[in-house]
Amino acid sequence: MYIINNIIDGNVYRLHDQRDQQLRVINPYLILTLNKTGDLEFQIPPTHMYYHTVEKLKSVIQLIEDGELIFEGRPIFEDTDFRNVKKFSCEGSMAYLMDSIQRPYSITGNIHDFFAEMVKRHNEQVEDRKKFVLGRVNVVDENNEVKRESTSLENTWNTLNKQLIDVHGGCLWVEYRDDKRYLNYTYDYGGRNEQQIRFGVNLLDLTRYQDATKVVTCMIPYGADMEYQDELGETQTRTVDITSVNNGKDYIMADQAVLDEYGQIWGTYQWPDITDPARLLEKAREYLKETGGIPDVLKVSAVDLNYTGVDIRRFHVGYYTTAISKPHGISKDLLLARLELYLDDPGKGSISLGSTVETFTAAVVNKQVNLSKALQTSEAKTYNEMARKITNATNLITGGFGGYVVLDSTDPATGKKIHPWRMLVMNTPDKATAKNVIQINQNGIGFSTAGIQGPYRNAWTIDGNLVADFITTGTMLADRVKGGTLEIGGSGFAKDGKIVVYNTSGGQIGYWDKTGLHVYEGVIEGSRIRGGTIAVGPLSADSGGVYFGDYYVSADGSNELSSENGWVRVNTNGRPAGSPGGDYASLFIGGDAYGGIDLLGTGQINCSGIKCSDVRFDDRWTDGYSALDMFKQIYSRLDQIRGILGISWND
């Protein structure tokens, strides 16, 4: 038997009682889900004696079954139809956690300590009817002293989800006992449903969901963001990865059988509390086991035997439930994740076992939310870095007491007094001894740490030049940026940086980041590329070759560069099949069969020298003689000339 009460300003109004025809709401419908606030919907006709008593956010709505409080919450939506029937939607009491804010914090301790602190802070901000008593906490982490911190403002509900559930799993739920509201964080609700789901007994319908959107077979794990000092003494941050304990690789892959079945599906996950690479690797392997296959989720429509007269307890969300159906090949214990119950007709309800069933749209939304979180994290890191620079600058400026401001009216050429022509801010009153100098004159402002003569490594001059060792800025708009090094990637502040190129229509044609150069369209020009692989497309799927104008390079091991007018082959042991002969010239480098340069298919130039007897030239120039004969005739004629002149070869 169900009772629905409305409590407001200390008064209790009974909205629904199955024993009283005058106290009935229309279509009461309850949804309870793991790690959700829960939802209760009902309609009140205008003839109801307490029609006007329900107020949004202010009323406390209780659902009681056989004397046990199973739902408590507040109305958040109200619709009134043409007949003045009001429809209310109520969220469960865990939604009270959305009414408090967790200010920036840095808390070191175990999960229980952090959870207790969050509950304490919540209770300090809300009315008594929204407060919680700290309940059971059995979710643990082997790293007992974990530092959790945040620089932003978020409500308690989001904080607990991000810092606990998203990282460690488990269930956040409310237990009502002793007229108190206990907030628990446990692996499950600590019980087992006595009632089983059996085919032919109470199983009305069974649907098996297999969600492939969450499958990951190749994993890139990340741990905590750690601070370190760079070569300039600046505090930077780097993210812990597994490279140092995983043979230089920052990723792991599933077993070959899983890869053969699903292929390579890449994903990443961050455990912000893990600082040890070895522990991060262990966590990543556990995570990959869970995501390396398509999980089964069962949605079961069943008759609760509690409503058929059988003396057995009703289903409880968060309890393990046995599902047996021989025709479906199912016999397993699964966590009851969702309960949908029509209070006026329990036979219409359904339960979901395994985990919360998620629609395709919801999966896409969650991925977008995760992407948004990643972007927000990246933006937060950028903001934090800028904030640190600003704080440092503020401390330098506001803490710069004790300096000297001097109006310089001395002509540097003559030493005579003239009108003031520059202002100096120095660490000593004497220009000759000052080291830290700020100079302002008609040509600009400069900063020196080497005395008044400079050099002024940081300056802003009248001609529009800004000279600085380090510039901290949000967005920079410039006509061009010249010289020096543009640093992106790595593991520090710029680790997620990239260079993006767009065409005139605003479409992205490529980018360059720490994973490499990615070109979608356009031209790559240059003399050579070393230490990597370049693919100049389009590439055919069967051969994998590359065209350079009219020339073609195959990728099947022959390493041949060929065209219609001749061919060049590098590092070969034989003339390629179909190679040109006759009056065509060819080039060989390396190899055994030809091993050199072959002119007209006859002579060679190889590693041992030139075999002149094997080299022929066009008959128009040699008159049919071989090259060796021509060299002999030339030598003979030169020797005659030498004799006539009476000189030796040494002369």
C-alpha positions as CSV (number, residue, x, y, z in Angstrom):
1,M,0.0,0.0,0.0
2,Y,1.3,3.4,-1.0
3,I,0.9,6.8,0.7
4,I,2.1,10.1,-0.7
5,N,2.5,13.0,1.7
6,N,3.1,16.7,1.1
7,I,5.0,18.4,4.0
8,I,5.1,22.2,4.0
9,D,5.7,24.7,6.8
10,G,5.5,21.8,9.3
11,N,2.1,20.7,8.1
12,V,1.4,17.2,6.6
13,Y,-1.1,16.9,3.8
14,R,-2.0,13.4,2.5
15,L,-2.2,13.5,-1.2
16,H,-2.6,9.8,-2.0
17,D,-3.9,6.9,0.1
18,Q,-5.1,3.8,-1.7
19,R,-7.6,3.2,1.1
20,D,-9.4,6.5,0.6
21,Q,-11.2,7.3,-2.6
22,Q,-11.1,11.0,-1.7
23,L,-7.4,11.1,-1.4
24,R,-6.1,9.9,-4.7
25,V,-3.7,11.3,-7.3
26,I,-3.7,10.3,-10.9
27,N,-1.1,8.1,-12.5
28,P,1.6,8.1,-9.8
29,Y,4.9,6.9,-11.4
30,L,8.2,6.3,-9.7
31,I,11.7,5.9,-11.2
32,L,14.7,4.9,-9.0
33,T,18.1,4.7,-10.7
34,L,21.6,4.1,-9.4
35,N,23.6,7.4,-8.9
36,K,20.6,9.5,-9.9
37,T,18.3,11.6,-7.8
38,G,15.2,9.6,-8.6
39,D,11.9,10.9,-10.0
40,L,8.2,10.8,-8.8
41,E,5.4,12.0,-11.1
42,F,1.7,12.4,-10.3
43,Q,-1.3,14.5,-11.3
44,I,-3.8,16.2,-8.9
45,P,-7.3,16.9,-10.1
46,P,-8.9,20.3,-9.1
47,T,-11.4,18.4,-6.9
48,H,-8.7,17.1,-4.6
49,M,-9.0,18.7,-1.2
50,Y,-5.3,19.5,-1.0
51,Y,-5.1,20.7,-4.6
52,H,-3.5,24.1,-3.7
53,T,-1.0,22.9,-1.1
54,V,1.8,21.7,-3.3
55,E,4.5,24.3,-3.9
56,K,7.6,23.9,-6.1
57,L,10.9,23.6,-4.3
58,K,9.3,24.3,-1.0
59,S,7.1,21.2,-0.5
60,V,8.7,17.9,0.7
61,I,7.0,15.0,-1.0
62,Q,7.2,11.6,0.6
63,L,6.4,8.2,-0.8
64,I,5.7,5.5,1.8
65,E,5.2,1.8,1.1
66,D,3.8,-0.3,4.0
67,G,5.2,2.2,6.5
68,E,8.7,2.4,4.9
69,L,9.8,5.7,3.4
70,I,11.2,4.8,-0.1
71,F,11.3,8.2,-1.7
72,E,11.6,11.8,-0.6
73,G,12.0,14.9,-2.7
74,R,10.6,18.1,-3.9
75,P,8.5,19.3,-6.8
76,I,10.5,21.1,-9.6
77,F,8.1,21.1,-12.5
78,E,4.4,21.9,-12.7
79,D,2.1,21.7,-15.7
80,T,-1.7,22.6,-15.7
81,D,-3.8,21.3,-18.5
82,F,-7.1,22.6,-20.0
83,R,-9.1,20.9,-17.2
84,N,-6.9,22.5,-14.5
85,V,-5.3,19.1,-13.7
86,K,-1.8,19.8,-12.3
87,K,1.0,17.5,-13.2
88,F,4.0,17.5,-10.8
89,S,7.5,16.1,-11.4
90,C,9.6,15.6,-8.2
91,E,13.3,15.0,-7.9
92,G,14.7,12.9,-5.1
93,S,16.4,14.3,-2.0
94,M,19.9,13.8,-3.3
95,A,19.1,16.8,-5.5
96,Y,19.6,18.9,-2.3
97,L,23.3,18.5,-3.0
98,M,22.8,20.8,-5.9
99,D,21.8,23.6,-3.6
100,S,25.2,24.0,-2.0
101,I,28.5,25.2,-3.4
102,Q,32.0,23.8,-2.8
103,R,34.4,26.7,-2.8
104,P,38.0,26.1,-4.0
105,Y,39.7,23.5,-1.8
106,S,42.8,21.4,-1.4
107,I,42.1,18.3,0.8
108,T,44.5,15.5,1.5
109,G,43.2,12.3,3.0
110,N,41.3,9.1,2.2
111,I,37.9,8.9,0.5
112,H,36.0,8.9,3.8
113,D,37.7,12.1,4.9
114,F,36.9,13.9,1.7
115,F,33.3,12.7,1.6
116,A,32.8,13.8,5.2
117,E,34.2,17.2,4.5
118,M,31.9,17.7,1.5
119,V,28.8,16.7,3.5
120,K,29.9,19.0,6.3
121,R,30.3,21.9,3.9
122,H,26.9,21.2,2.4
123,N,25.1,21.1,5.7
124,E,26.6,24.5,6.6
125,Q,24.9,26.1,3.7
126,V,21.3,24.7,3.6
127,E,18.2,24.5,5.8
128,D,17.7,21.6,8.1
129,R,15.3,19.9,5.8
130,K,18.1,19.6,3.2
131,K,20.8,18.3,5.5
132,F,22.3,14.9,5.5
133,V,23.9,12.6,8.2
134,L,27.2,11.0,7.1
135,G,26.4,7.4,6.3
136,R,28.3,4.4,5.3
137,V,31.5,4.7,3.2
138,N,33.1,1.5,2.0
139,V,34.7,2.6,-1.3
140,V,38.4,2.7,-0.8
141,D,41.6,3.5,-2.7
142,E,44.9,1.8,-2.0
143,N,46.5,5.2,-2.0
144,N,45.2,6.4,1.4
145,E,46.6,9.9,1.3
146,V,45.1,11.4,-1.9
147,K,45.2,15.1,-2.6
148,R,42.0,16.4,-4.2
149,E,41.8,20.0,-5.1
150,S,39.8,22.5,-7.2
151,T,40.1,26.2,-8.0
152,S,36.6,26.5,-9.3
153,L,33.2,26.8,-7.8
154,E,30.9,23.8,-8.2
155,N,27.8,22.4,-6.5
156,T,28.3,19.5,-4.1
157,W,26.5,17.0,-6.4
158,N,28.9,17.7,-9.3
159,T,31.9,17.6,-7.0
160,L,31.0,14.2,-5.6
161,N,30.4,12.8,-9.0
162,K,33.7,14.1,-10.5
163,Q,36.0,13.5,-7.5
164,L,34.5,10.2,-6.3
165,I,32.1,8.3,-8.7
166,D,33.9,9.2,-11.9
167,V,37.2,8.1,-10.4
168,H,36.5,5.3,-8.0
169,G,33.0,4.1,-9.1
170,G,30.5,3.0,-6.4
171,C,27.0,4.2,-5.6
172,L,25.9,7.4,-4.0
173,W,22.5,6.9,-2.3
174,V,20.2,8.0,0.5
175,E,18.9,5.8,3.3
176,Y,16.0,6.8,5.5
177,R,16.1,5.5,9.1
178,D,15.5,6.8,12.6
179,D,13.8,9.8,11.0
180,K,17.1,10.8,9.6
181,R,18.5,11.1,6.1
182,Y,21.8,9.2,5.7
183,L,24.0,9.9,2.7
184,N,26.0,6.7,1.8
185,Y,28.9,6.1,-0.6
186,T,29.3,2.3,-1.2
187,Y,30.0,-0.3,-3.9
188,D,26.4,-1.4,-3.7
189,Y,23.4,-1.0,-1.4
190,G,24.5,-4.1,0.6
191,G,21.7,-6.6,-0.1
192,R,20.3,-9.2,-2.4
193,N,16.8,-9.3,-3.7
194,E,15.2,-12.6,-2.6
195,Q,12.9,-12.5,-5.6
196,Q,14.5,-13.9,-8.7
197,I,13.7,-13.2,-12.3
198,R,12.7,-16.5,-13.9
199,F,11.4,-17.3,-17.4
200,G,8.0,-18.8,-17.1
201,V,7.4,-17.5,-13.6
202,N,7.6,-13.7,-13.4
203,L,9.5,-12.7,-16.6
204,L,7.2,-10.8,-19.0
205,D,9.8,-9.5,-21.4
206,L,13.6,-9.4,-21.7
207,T,15.8,-7.2,-23.8
208,R,19.6,-7.5,-24.0
209,Y,21.5,-4.3,-24.8
210,Q,25.0,-4.4,-26.0
211,D,26.5,-0.9,-26.1
212,A,29.6,-0.9,-28.4
213,T,30.1,2.9,-28.0
214,K,32.1,2.3,-24.8
215,V,34.5,-0.4,-26.2
216,V,38.2,0.6,-25.9
217,T,41.0,-1.7,-27.0
218,C,44.0,0.7,-27.0
219,M,44.4,2.8,-23.9
220,I,46.4,6.0,-23.2
221,P,46.2,6.5,-19.4
222,Y,47.1,9.7,-17.5
223,G,47.6,10.4,-13.8
224,A,47.9,13.5,-11.7
225,D,49.3,16.8,-12.8
226,M,52.6,17.3,-11.0
227,E,54.5,20.5,-10.5
228,Y,58.2,20.8,-11.4
229,Q,60.8,23.5,-11.9
230,D,62.0,24.0,-15.5
231,E,65.5,25.1,-16.6
232,L,64.5,28.8,-16.0
233,G,63.3,28.1,-12.5
234,E,59.7,28.5,-13.5
235,T,57.0,26.3,-11.9
236,Q,55.5,24.1,-14.6
237,T,53.1,21.1,-14.6
238,R,53.4,17.8,-16.3
239,T,50.9,14.9,-16.3
240,V,52.0,11.5,-15.0
241,D,52.0,8.8,-17.7
242,I,53.2,5.2,-18.0
243,T,56.2,5.8,-20.4
244,S,58.8,5.2,-17.7
245,V,57.4,1.7,-16.7
246,N,56.1,0.6,-20.1
247,N,59.1,0.3,-22.4
248,G,58.9,3.9,-23.5
249,K,55.2,3.6,-24.6
250,D,52.5,5.8,-23.2
251,Y,49.7,3.3,-24.2
252,I,48.7,-0.3,-23.6
253,M,46.7,-2.6,-25.9
254,A,44.2,-5.4,-25.2
255,D,45.0,-9.0,-25.9
256,Q,45.4,-10.0,-29.5
257,A,42.1,-12.0,-29.5
258,V,40.2,-8.8,-28.5
259,L,42.1,-6.8,-31.1
260,D,41.2,-9.4,-33.8
261,E,37.5,-9.2,-32.8
262,Y,37.0,-5.5,-32.4
263,G,40.1,-3.9,-34.0
264,Q,42.1,-1.0,-32.6
265,I,39.7,1.5,-30.8
266,W,41.7,4.2,-29.0
267,G,40.6,5.8,-25.8
268,T,42.1,7.8,-22.9
269,Y,41.3,8.2,-19.2
270,Q,42.8,10.2,-16.4
271,W,43.1,9.3,-12.8
272,P,43.9,12.7,-11.2
273,D,44.9,11.2,-7.8
274,I,47.6,8.8,-9.1
275,T,51.2,10.0,-9.0
276,D,53.0,6.7,-9.3
277,P,53.5,5.5,-13.0
278,A,53.5,1.8,-12.0
279,R,50.2,2.2,-10.2
280,L,48.8,4.1,-13.1
281,L,49.8,1.2,-15.4
282,E,48.0,-1.3,-13.1
283,K,44.8,0.9,-13.1
284,A,44.9,1.2,-16.8
285,R,45.1,-2.6,-17.3
286,E,42.1,-3.1,-15.0
287,Y,40.2,-0.4,-16.9
288,L,41.1,-2.0,-20.3
289,K,39.7,-5.3,-19.1
290,E,36.4,-3.7,-18.4
291,T,36.2,-1.7,-21.6
292,G,37.7,-4.4,-23.9
293,G,34.4,-6.1,-24.6
294,I,30.8,-5.2,-25.3
295,P,28.9,-5.3,-21.9
296,D,25.5,-6.9,-21.5
297,V,22.7,-4.9,-20.0
298,L,19.4,-6.6,-19.4
299,K,16.1,-4.8,-19.3
300,V,13.5,-7.0,-17.8
301,S,9.8,-6.5,-17.5
302,A,8.6,-8.6,-14.6
303,V,5.7,-9.1,-12.3
304,D,6.7,-8.4,-8.7
305,L,5.6,-11.5,-6.8
306,N,5.0,-9.3,-3.9
307,Y,1.8,-8.2,-5.6
308,T,0.6,-11.7,-6.4
309,G,0.1,-12.6,-2.7
310,V,3.5,-14.3,-2.3
311,D,5.2,-13.4,0.9
312,I,8.4,-12.1,-0.5
313,R,10.2,-8.7,-0.3
314,R,9.8,-6.3,-3.2
315,F,12.7,-5.4,-5.5
316,H,15.3,-3.0,-4.2
317,V,17.5,-0.8,-6.4
318,G,21.2,-1.4,-5.7
319,Y,20.6,-5.0,-4.7
320,Y,22.0,-8.0,-6.6
321,T,19.3,-10.0,-8.4
322,T,19.4,-13.4,-10.0
323,A,18.1,-13.6,-13.5
324,I,17.5,-17.1,-15.0
325,S,16.2,-17.7,-18.5
326,K,17.2,-20.9,-20.2
327,P,15.8,-19.9,-23.6
328,H,18.0,-16.9,-23.6
329,G,21.0,-18.6,-22.2
330,I,21.1,-16.4,-19.1
331,S,21.9,-17.3,-15.5
332,K,23.7,-14.7,-13.6
333,D,23.6,-12.3,-10.7
334,L,23.4,-8.6,-11.7
335,L,23.0,-5.4,-9.9
336,L,19.5,-4.0,-10.1
337,A,20.2,-0.6,-11.6
338,R,16.8,0.9,-12.4
339,L,13.2,0.4,-11.2
340,E,10.2,1.8,-13.0
341,L,7.0,1.4,-11.0
342,Y,3.4,2.4,-11.7
343,L,1.9,2.7,-8.2
344,D,-1.6,2.0,-9.4
345,D,-0.6,-0.9,-11.6
346,P,2.7,-2.6,-10.5
347,G,2.5,-5.1,-13.3
348,K,3.3,-2.4,-15.8
349,G,6.7,-1.7,-14.2
350,S,10.1,-2.8,-15.3
351,I,13.5,-3.3,-13.9
352,S,17.0,-3.0,-15.5
353,L,19.8,-5.2,-14.5
354,G,23.5,-4.8,-15.1
355,S,23.9,-1.0,-15.4
356,T,21.8,1.9,-16.4
357,V,20.5,1.5,-20.0
358,E,21.7,4.4,-22.0
359,T,20.2,5.5,-25.4
360,F,22.4,6.2,-28.3
361,T,21.6,9.9,-28.0
362,A,22.5,9.8,-24.3
363,A,25.8,8.2,-25.2
364,V,26.6,10.9,-27.7
365,V,25.7,13.6,-25.1
366,N,27.9,12.0,-22.5
367,K,30.8,11.9,-24.9
368,Q,30.2,15.6,-25.6
369,V,30.1,16.3,-21.9
370,N,33.4,14.4,-21.5
371,L,34.9,16.4,-24.3
372,S,33.6,19.6,-22.7
373,K,35.2,18.5,-19.4
374,A,38.6,18.0,-21.3
375,L,38.3,21.4,-22.9
376,Q,37.4,23.0,-19.6
377,T,40.4,21.3,-17.9
378,S,42.7,22.5,-20.7
379,E,41.3,26.0,-20.3
380,A,41.6,25.8,-16.5
381,K,45.3,24.9,-16.8
382,T,45.9,27.8,-19.2
383,Y,44.0,30.1,-16.9
384,N,45.9,28.8,-13.8
385,E,49.2,29.4,-15.6
386,M,48.2,32.9,-16.6
387,A,46.9,33.6,-13.0
388,R,50.3,32.4,-11.6
389,K,52.1,34.8,-13.9
390,I,49.8,37.7,-13.0
391,T,50.2,36.9,-9.3
392,N,53.9,36.9,-9.6
393,A,53.8,40.3,-11.5
394,T,51.4,41.7,-8.9
395,N,53.7,40.6,-6.0
396,L,56.7,42.2,-7.8
397,I,54.8,45.5,-8.4
398,T,53.0,45.8,-5.1
399,G,55.9,44.6,-3.1
400,G,58.5,46.9,-4.7
401,F,58.8,49.3,-1.7
402,G,62.1,51.0,-1.1
403,G,62.9,52.0,-4.7
404,Y,63.9,55.5,-5.9
405,V,62.1,57.7,-8.5
406,V,64.5,60.2,-10.1
407,L,63.6,62.9,-12.7
408,D,66.8,63.2,-14.7
409,S,67.6,66.8,-15.9
410,T,71.3,66.3,-16.7
411,D,72.5,66.6,-20.2
412,P,74.4,63.3,-20.8
413,A,76.7,65.1,-23.4
414,T,77.7,68.2,-21.4
415,G,76.8,67.3,-17.8
416,K,74.8,70.5,-17.5
417,K,71.4,70.9,-15.9
418,I,68.6,71.1,-18.5
419,H,64.9,70.4,-18.4
420,P,63.8,67.0,-17.1
421,W,64.0,64.6,-20.0
422,R,63.6,61.2,-18.5
423,M,62.2,59.4,-15.4
424,L,64.2,56.7,-13.7
425,V,63.0,54.1,-11.2
426,M,66.0,52.5,-9.6
427,N,67.0,50.3,-6.7
428,T,69.5,52.9,-5.5
429,P,69.4,56.7,-5.7
430,D,72.7,56.8,-7.7
431,K,72.6,56.2,-11.4
432,A,76.2,54.8,-11.3
433,T,75.4,52.1,-8.8
434,A,71.8,51.2,-9.6
435,K,71.3,47.7,-11.2
436,N,67.5,47.5,-11.5
437,V,66.4,50.4,-13.7
438,I,63.1,51.4,-15.3
439,Q,63.7,54.2,-17.8
440,I,60.9,56.3,-19.4
441,N,61.6,58.9,-22.0
442,Q,60.1,60.2,-25.2
443,N,61.2,57.0,-27.1
444,G,59.5,54.5,-24.8
445,I,59.9,52.5,-21.6
446,G,62.7,50.0,-20.9
447,F,63.6,47.6,-18.1
448,S,67.2,46.7,-17.2
449,T,68.8,44.5,-14.6
450,A,72.3,45.5,-15.6
451,G,72.4,49.2,-14.8
452,I,71.4,52.4,-16.5
453,Q,73.4,51.6,-19.7
454,G,71.5,48.4,-20.1
455,P,71.0,46.3,-22.1
456,Y,67.3,46.8,-21.9
457,R,66.1,43.3,-22.7
458,N,62.5,44.2,-21.9
459,A,61.3,47.4,-23.6
460,W,58.3,49.0,-25.4
461,T,59.5,51.6,-27.8
462,I,57.7,54.5,-29.6
463,D,58.0,52.8,-33.0
464,G,55.7,50.0,-31.8
465,N,58.3,47.3,-30.9
466,L,57.7,45.3,-27.8
467,V,60.8,43.4,-26.6
468,A,60.4,40.8,-23.8
469,D,61.8,37.6,-22.6
470,F,58.4,36.2,-21.7
471,I,54.9,37.4,-22.6
472,T,51.9,36.2,-20.8
473,T,48.7,36.9,-22.6
474,G,45.2,35.5,-23.3
475,T,44.6,36.0,-27.0
476,M,47.2,37.5,-29.3
477,L,46.2,39.1,-32.6
478,A,49.2,39.8,-34.9
479,D,50.0,40.4,-38.5
480,R,53.1,38.1,-38.3
481,V,55.3,36.5,-35.7
482,K,59.0,36.3,-36.6
483,G,62.1,34.4,-35.4
484,G,63.0,32.3,-32.4
485,T,61.2,29.0,-31.5
486,L,57.5,28.4,-31.3
487,E,57.2,25.6,-28.7
488,I,54.2,23.3,-28.5
489,G,53.7,19.8,-27.2
490,G,56.0,18.2,-24.7
491,S,54.7,17.6,-21.2
492,G,54.5,21.1,-19.8
493,F,52.2,24.1,-20.2
494,A,52.1,23.7,-24.0
495,K,51.5,20.0,-24.1
496,D,48.1,20.3,-25.7
497,G,49.1,23.1,-28.1
498,K,48.8,22.9,-31.8
499,I,49.2,25.0,-35.0
500,V,46.0,25.0,-37.1
501,V,45.8,26.1,-40.7
502,Y,42.6,27.1,-42.4
503,N,41.7,27.8,-46.0
504,T,40.0,31.0,-47.3
505,S,36.6,29.4,-46.6
506,G,37.4,28.8,-43.0
507,G,37.8,25.0,-43.3
508,Q,40.7,23.4,-41.5
509,I,43.2,22.0,-44.0
510,G,45.8,20.7,-41.4
511,Y,47.4,21.0,-38.0
512,W,50.7,20.3,-36.3
513,D,50.8,19.0,-32.7
514,K,52.8,16.6,-30.6
515,T,51.4,13.7,-32.6
516,G,52.9,15.0,-35.9
517,L,52.0,16.9,-39.0
518,H,48.5,16.3,-40.3
519,V,47.7,17.6,-43.8
520,Y,44.2,17.2,-45.2
521,E,44.8,19.2,-48.4
522,G,47.4,21.4,-50.0
523,V,51.0,20.9,-51.0
524,I,54.1,19.9,-49.1
525,E,57.4,21.3,-50.6
526,G,60.9,20.8,-49.4
527,S,64.3,19.3,-50.2
528,R,64.3,16.4,-47.8
529,I,62.5,14.9,-44.8
530,R,64.4,12.7,-42.3
531,G,63.5,10.6,-39.3
532,G,59.9,10.0,-40.2
533,T,57.5,9.0,-42.9
534,I,55.9,11.2,-45.5
535,A,52.9,10.2,-47.6
536,V,52.1,12.3,-50.6
537,G,48.7,11.3,-51.8
538,P,46.5,10.2,-53.0
539,L,47.7,6.7,-52.4
540,S,46.2,3.7,-54.0
541,A,45.0,1.1,-51.5
542,D,46.5,-1.9,-53.4
543,S,50.0,-0.6,-54.1
544,G,50.6,2.2,-51.6
545,G,52.6,4.1,-54.1
546,V,53.3,7.8,-54.4
547,Y,53.3,9.9,-57.5
548,F,55.7,12.8,-57.9
549,G,54.4,14.5,-61.1
550,D,54.9,11.9,-63.9
551,Y,57.1,9.7,-61.7
552,Y,55.9,6.9,-59.5
553,V,57.5,5.3,-56.4
554,S,56.1,1.9,-55.4
555,A,55.9,0.7,-51.8
556,D,56.1,-3.0,-52.4
557,G,59.9,-3.3,-51.8
558,S,61.2,-2.6,-55.2
559,N,62.0,1.0,-54.5
560,E,61.6,2.0,-58.2
561,L,61.3,5.5,-59.5
562,S,60.0,5.1,-63.1
563,S,58.6,7.2,-65.9
564,E,57.9,6.8,-69.6
565,N,61.3,8.3,-70.6
566,G,63.5,6.0,-68.6
567,W,63.9,4.8,-65.0
568,V,66.1,5.1,-62.0
569,R,66.4,2.2,-59.6
570,V,68.1,2.5,-56.1
571,N,69.7,-0.5,-54.3
572,T,68.7,-3.3,-56.6
573,N,70.2,-6.7,-57.5
574,G,68.8,-6.9,-60.9
575,R,67.3,-4.9,-63.8
576,P,63.5,-4.7,-63.2
577,A,61.3,-6.6,-65.4
578,G,60.3,-4.6,-68.5
579,S,63.1,-2.1,-68.1
580,P,63.9,-0.1,-71.2
581,G,66.8,-1.1,-73.5
582,G,68.1,0.0,-76.9
583,D,68.9,3.7,-77.0
584,Y,67.6,4.5,-73.5
585,A,69.9,5.4,-70.6
586,S,69.5,3.9,-67.2
587,L,70.9,4.4,-63.7
588,F,71.7,1.7,-61.1
589,I,73.1,2.4,-57.6
590,G,74.2,-0.6,-55.6
591,G,73.4,-4.2,-56.3
592,D,75.2,-7.2,-57.8
593,A,74.0,-7.6,-61.3
594,Y,74.6,-4.1,-62.7
595,G,76.0,-2.2,-59.8
596,G,76.5,1.3,-61.3
597,I,75.5,3.6,-64.1
598,D,74.6,1.8,-67.3
599,L,74.7,4.0,-70.4
600,L,72.8,2.6,-73.4
601,G,72.6,-0.7,-71.7
602,T,76.3,-1.6,-72.1
603,G,79.1,0.0,-70.0
604,Q,79.2,0.5,-66.3
605,I,80.5,2.9,-63.8
606,N,80.8,1.0,-60.5
607,C,82.6,1.0,-57.2
608,S,85.8,-0.3,-58.8
609,G,86.1,2.4,-61.4
610,I,85.2,3.1,-65.0
611,K,85.5,0.3,-67.5
612,C,86.3,2.4,-70.5
613,S,86.3,-0.5,-72.9
614,D,82.7,-1.1,-72.1
615,V,81.6,2.5,-72.6
616,R,80.3,3.6,-76.1
617,F,79.4,7.0,-77.2
618,D,77.2,8.0,-80.1
619,D,78.8,7.2,-83.5
620,R,78.3,10.8,-84.6
621,W,81.2,11.7,-82.3
622,T,83.4,8.6,-82.2
623,D,83.1,7.6,-85.9
624,G,82.6,4.0,-84.8
625,Y,85.6,3.9,-82.5
626,S,85.3,2.6,-79.0
627,A,86.1,5.0,-76.2
628,L,89.3,3.1,-75.4
629,D,90.5,3.5,-79.0
630,M,89.8,7.2,-78.9
631,F,91.8,7.6,-75.7
632,K,94.7,5.7,-77.2
633,Q,94.7,8.0,-80.3
634,I,94.6,11.1,-78.2
635,Y,97.4,9.9,-76.0
636,S,99.5,9.0,-79.1
637,R,99.0,12.5,-80.7
638,L,99.9,14.2,-77.4
639,D,103.0,12.2,-77.1
640,Q,104.1,13.3,-80.6
641,I,103.5,17.0,-79.7
642,R,105.5,16.4,-76.5
643,G,108.4,15.1,-78.5
644,I,108.4,18.0,-81.0
645,L,108.4,20.5,-78.1
646,G,111.1,18.6,-76.3
647,I,109.3,18.5,-73.0
648,S,108.6,15.7,-70.5
649,W,105.2,14.6,-69.2
650,N,106.2,16.0,-65.8
651,D,106.4,19.5,-67.4
